[in-house]
Structures are given as C-alpha cells and as structure tokens.
Amino acid sequence: MTKVHVSLPADAEEGLQAFIDEVDGRLASDEDTCTVVRDTLIDLFGDREAWERWQNGKPVSPATRVRLQGYDPCNATLEAEYYAEKDDERFKRSKHLQWLWRQFDATPMADNVAFALRFRQMLADHLFAEAGDNLRIFKGVTFSYGHNISVGDNTVIHDDVHLDDRGKLTIGDRVSISDSAHIYSHSHDTVDQTEVRNYHTTIGDDARVTYDAMVNAGVSVGENAIVGARSVVQGDVPAHHIAVGSPAKSVKVKPGFEEVAEPLDAGGERRADEREIPYELPDDIEAFDEFDRNLDGPVQSHRRE
C-alpha cells in the first residue's frame, strides 16, 4: 500500500520528542525502574496534583489511593508473574516495562500514531531481546514477558496482536502481522493442562500473518510466506507459500517464486518437537494447581535441561 509522509506541527513534535527522550534516558540510567514507570504514568494520566496531596499526608478517597498506588508496577501483578518456569531475574524488569506499555495504551495519547509508534519503539528497545529499527507497533499489542522476543527492521505489528513469548519468539525483517493475530510459543498437555511445554516460534523475513490468524507454538512461517485471515497454523509454512484454513494448508505459491519454492505438499509439516526449549523447576518451588483436579492418564512432560 502506498503511503504518504505526515508530520506534526513543530511545537508538538518538539514536546513529544522531549518526553520520549526523558523517559528513555531515565530507563537507561541506574534509576529504579518502578520509580520511572510510576512517575511517567502519574504525569501521563494527569494525576500529579493528587499524588503530591497524598504524599503530603492529606486525605484521599480509597479509590484515589488505589489508582495512585496502581501507577507503580511494584504494586501490581501480571498473569505471567504466576508462571512457574519464568526467569525471575529477567522478568523483574520486564514486568515494570510491560506495565508502562500496557498503561500507556490506556491513555488518549496511544491513538496519536506519530507519538505512540515512537514511544513503543523506545520501550521495545529496552524490553525486547532485540528490537530492530523502524518498528511500527500499534495499540493493544500484548506479550507474556517481552524479553524473549526478537524483531527485525521495518516490521509492523497491528492492533490487538498477542505475541506469546513464554518460550521464544523470533520475527524477521519487513514482517507484517495484522490485527488480532495470535502467535504462540507454548502449549499445554492434553490431559493435564498445567503441564506446559515451551518452543521457539519463528516468522521469517517478509512474511505476512493476516487478520485474526493463529500461529501455534513451535511453528516456522517461512520467508515471504502468507498466512491467510483466520487461519490456524499447526505446521510449518514453507518460504513463498500461501497457507489458509483451519488447520492451515499451503494452497498456492506466490507468483514469481514458483522455481525457488518447495512444492505445496511440503507445507504443514509439524516439527515443533525439534524446537522445544527445555527448562527445570526448582525443587523447593511452591507450585499450585489452579484447577485443583485429580487427573489420570498419560502426560507428555516438558523437556528438561
């Protein structure tokens, strides 16, 4: 699609870039990340006056206190915080940055494309394992941790995409991921859903994952491939293939790539077991079964290190 360049008025541009630079500098410093996130959100939500009033010992309502405390990620938990196999040290900082990302997306400024894309690029530089240049990440994108995601240059991720990096997720250069797509890197056992297996899922350079599609854990979507809208990808999509349906099947090779692409029957191969990421759980971990059920039957356990 052909697009045009758009610019903000000079004074607006100056103000937003100064704000991004300030937050970026503080996140890159030795300053406590919780403090940086808290201060940034207090100002973005216009609550500085109420915060100062509370800090000076003046009364605030219980609802106001909960709201003010909630700007600090140290006073919140995220779903991934309960995952038993997570890397606690890495998640500690990732949680704080993810909290800032999610709460920023709840502000009116999240819809200001010229500002929001740059703000999320800055956060991705701090949060992701790798964040390429000219990332365009739109509103409502979520992830498990963030620190197990690598994204290449000039990639666009549209609204309400979920990037599950409970395992590992690698997205190449010039990739397009459309609205409401879900890309997974973990799965649950059929018998005991508390048994989790983690995988490395990859999306190759120039690939497109289109609207509301799901890419299952451990799948490889090849270079220049297309996953059709609302498709469910259970097996690999070879380079230059177009895969559609549920489960997705290769139905066509992109025009002009017939001589270099694999035949259509090469698509759909399930090779996730080769991409499983092993992990160990501490012997003294205080785990619990949220379902509190007694289960019988075979369980395919995760691979140990």
Buried (B, 14 or more C-beta within 10 A) or exposed (E): EEEEEEEBEEEEEEEBEEBBEEBBEBBEEEEEBBEBBBBBBBBBBEBEEBBEBBEEEEEBEEEBEEBBEBBBBBEBEBEBEEBEBBEEEBBBBBBBBBBBBBBBBEBEBBEBEEBBBBBBBBBBBBBBBEBBEEBBBBBBBBBBBBBBBBBBBBBBBBEBBBBBBBBBBBBBBBBBBBBBBBBBBBBEBEEBBBBBBBBBBBBBBBBBBBBBBBBBBBBBBBBBBBBBBBBBBBBBBBBBBBBBEEEBBBEBBBEEBEEEBBEBEBBBEEEBEEBBBEBEEEEEEEEEEEEEEEEEEEEEEBEEE
